[in-house]
Amino acid sequence: MVDDTDRQVVNALLQDGRASARDVAAATGIAATTVSRRMDDLEDTGVIDEYTVDIDYGALGYDVTAVFQLSVEGDGLGRVVDQLRDQREMIAVYEVTGDHDIVAVGKFTDTQSMNERIKTLLTDEDIRSASTSVVLNTVCEHEQFPVDGTDA
């Protein structure tokens, strides 16, 4: 069960994912030994999954973002999801309700590489239909929000 102390630790790490237990302790007013133990517990329970780098793909030449909405035939969902997850340019893959079965987001260096991915998807025997939207402007992406006790 996550309590207020855990939330304070998580929120401090959201501000600086590279913060040490001492840094988090200083930011929260919680003893460093308590922070260290709580960070370990949060990792062990999967609340904190990993510490990562926030990459600006646009700065690296991945200027095209595409959103794919896919409808899948019969029992092919698991295979298609696994295939998409293994594609390096796919940054998000979701199984969804509604008119489609999968929504996936990909980053591409140009429209040609995006077009190649679309053609591959359209020739997959388990994909019944595909709809693609090209992102014109990224308003926010990979945003995380501070946690509080009201929604838990």
C-alpha positions as CSV (number, residue, x, y, z in Angstrom):
1,M,0.0,0.0,0.0
2,V,1.4,3.4,-1.0
3,D,1.2,6.0,1.7
4,D,2.0,9.7,1.9
5,T,5.7,9.2,2.5
6,D,5.9,7.0,-0.6
7,R,4.0,9.7,-2.6
8,Q,6.5,12.3,-1.4
9,V,9.4,10.2,-2.5
10,V,7.8,9.5,-5.9
11,N,7.0,13.2,-6.5
12,A,10.6,14.2,-5.6
13,L,11.9,11.6,-8.1
14,L,9.6,12.9,-10.7
15,Q,11.3,16.3,-10.3
16,D,14.7,14.7,-10.6
17,G,15.0,11.0,-11.5
18,R,18.7,11.0,-10.8
19,A,18.3,12.3,-7.3
20,S,20.1,10.3,-4.6
21,A,18.3,9.2,-1.4
22,R,20.0,12.1,0.3
23,D,18.8,14.5,-2.3
24,V,15.2,13.2,-1.9
25,A,15.5,13.4,1.9
26,A,16.6,17.0,1.6
27,A,13.7,17.8,-0.7
28,T,11.1,16.1,1.4
29,G,12.3,16.4,5.0
30,I,12.2,12.6,5.4
31,A,15.2,10.9,6.9
32,A,17.7,9.6,4.3
33,T,17.5,6.0,5.6
34,T,13.7,6.0,5.4
35,V,13.9,7.4,1.8
36,S,16.5,4.8,0.8
37,R,14.3,2.0,2.2
38,R,11.2,3.4,0.6
39,M,12.9,3.7,-2.8
40,D,14.0,0.1,-2.5
41,D,10.4,-1.0,-1.6
42,L,8.9,1.1,-4.4
43,E,11.3,-0.6,-6.9
44,D,10.5,-4.1,-5.5
45,T,6.8,-3.6,-5.8
46,G,7.0,-2.2,-9.3
47,V,5.8,1.3,-8.4
48,I,9.1,2.6,-9.7
49,D,9.8,0.5,-12.8
50,E,13.1,1.9,-13.9
51,Y,15.1,5.1,-14.2
52,T,15.4,6.3,-17.8
53,V,16.7,9.1,-19.9
54,D,14.1,11.4,-21.5
55,I,15.1,11.5,-25.2
56,D,14.1,14.2,-27.6
57,Y,13.7,12.1,-30.7
58,G,13.1,15.2,-32.9
59,A,16.6,16.4,-32.0
60,L,18.0,13.0,-33.2
61,G,16.3,13.3,-36.6
62,Y,13.0,11.4,-35.8
63,D,10.8,14.2,-37.2
64,V,7.7,12.1,-38.1
65,T,5.4,10.7,-35.4
66,A,2.5,8.5,-36.6
67,V,-0.4,7.0,-34.7
68,F,-1.7,3.7,-36.0
69,Q,-5.1,2.3,-35.3
70,L,-5.4,-1.3,-36.2
71,S,-8.2,-3.8,-36.3
72,V,-7.1,-7.4,-35.9
73,E,-8.6,-10.7,-37.2
74,G,-9.7,-13.4,-34.7
75,D,-7.0,-14.5,-32.4
76,G,-4.1,-12.6,-34.0
77,L,-4.1,-9.8,-31.4
78,G,-1.3,-11.3,-29.2
79,R,1.0,-11.9,-32.2
80,V,0.4,-8.5,-33.7
81,V,1.0,-6.8,-30.3
82,D,4.2,-8.7,-29.8
83,Q,5.4,-7.8,-33.3
84,L,4.7,-4.1,-32.7
85,R,6.4,-4.2,-29.3
86,D,9.6,-5.6,-31.0
87,Q,9.7,-2.8,-33.6
88,R,12.3,-0.3,-32.4
89,E,10.5,2.7,-33.8
90,M,7.3,2.0,-31.9
91,I,7.3,4.0,-28.7
92,A,3.9,3.0,-27.4
93,V,1.5,0.1,-28.1
94,Y,-1.9,-0.2,-26.5
95,E,-4.7,-2.8,-26.7
96,V,-7.9,-0.7,-26.7
97,T,-11.7,-0.9,-26.8
98,G,-13.8,0.7,-29.5
99,D,-13.6,0.5,-33.3
100,H,-10.0,-0.7,-33.2
101,D,-8.1,-3.3,-31.3
102,I,-4.6,-1.7,-31.2
103,V,-3.3,1.9,-31.1
104,A,0.4,2.3,-31.6
105,V,2.7,5.3,-31.8
106,G,5.9,5.3,-33.9
107,K,8.7,7.7,-34.4
108,F,10.3,7.9,-37.9
109,T,13.2,9.8,-39.5
110,D,11.1,10.5,-42.6
111,T,7.8,9.8,-44.3
112,Q,9.5,7.0,-46.4
113,S,10.4,5.0,-43.4
114,M,6.9,5.6,-42.0
115,N,5.4,4.5,-45.3
116,E,7.4,1.3,-45.2
117,R,6.1,0.5,-41.7
118,I,2.5,1.1,-42.9
119,K,2.9,-1.2,-45.9
120,T,4.3,-3.9,-43.6
121,L,1.3,-3.6,-41.4
122,L,-1.1,-3.6,-44.3
123,T,0.3,-6.9,-45.6
124,D,0.0,-8.6,-42.2
125,E,-2.5,-11.4,-42.6
126,D,-4.0,-10.8,-39.1
127,I,-4.6,-7.0,-39.6
128,R,-8.1,-6.5,-41.0
129,S,-7.7,-2.7,-41.3
130,A,-5.3,0.1,-40.5
131,S,-5.7,3.8,-40.1
132,T,-2.7,6.1,-39.8
133,S,-2.6,9.7,-38.5
134,V,0.6,11.8,-38.8
135,V,1.2,14.1,-35.9
136,L,1.4,17.7,-36.9
137,N,2.4,19.2,-33.6
138,T,3.4,17.5,-30.3
139,V,1.7,19.4,-27.5
140,C,3.0,17.1,-24.7
141,E,4.5,13.7,-24.6
142,H,5.7,11.2,-22.0
143,E,4.3,13.5,-19.3
144,Q,4.1,12.2,-15.8
145,F,2.2,13.8,-13.0
146,P,2.7,14.2,-9.3
147,V,0.7,11.6,-7.3
148,D,-1.6,12.4,-4.4
149,G,-3.9,10.4,-2.3
150,T,-7.2,11.4,-3.9
151,D,-7.1,9.0,-6.8
152,A,-5.5,6.0,-5.2
